[in-house]
């Protein structure tokens, strides 16, 4: 699922306001600056996951002949490879 930056901003704005309402944070910076940082981090995380997906697809493509000979599901293999690479690179999915 591809999420747009506007949607991420709306979610981050809601999270920030709820954290402030509940006293979970006492920001020292302007809300706009905090919101920008939050959106930037979330979008960077989405880009890291997309890059990981491309790499997993490349690995699967490289081994497509072996997969065709076996009865392994390409989707299951995709998930396993992605999980392993994410764990090795300390990426939280």
WOZI-V200927 format. One record per pair of residues at least 6 apart in sequence whose C-alpha atoms are under 8 Angstrom apart, sorted by sequence separation. I is the first residue (numbers start at 1). J is the second residue. D is the distance in whole Angstrom. If there is no record, write none. Layout:
# WOZI-V200927
[[I;J;D] [I;J;D]]
This chain:
# WOZI-V200927
[[19;25;6] [20;26;7] [67;73;8] [86;92;7] [67;74;7] [86;93;7] [60;74;8] [60;77;8] [60;78;7] [16;35;7] [57;78;7] [13;35;6] [56;78;6] [12;35;7] [56;81;6] [9;35;7] [12;38;6] [56;82;6] [12;39;7] [53;82;7] [9;39;6] [52;82;7] [8;39;6] [52;85;8] [5;39;8] [8;42;7] [52;86;8] [8;43;8] [5;43;7] [49;93;8]]
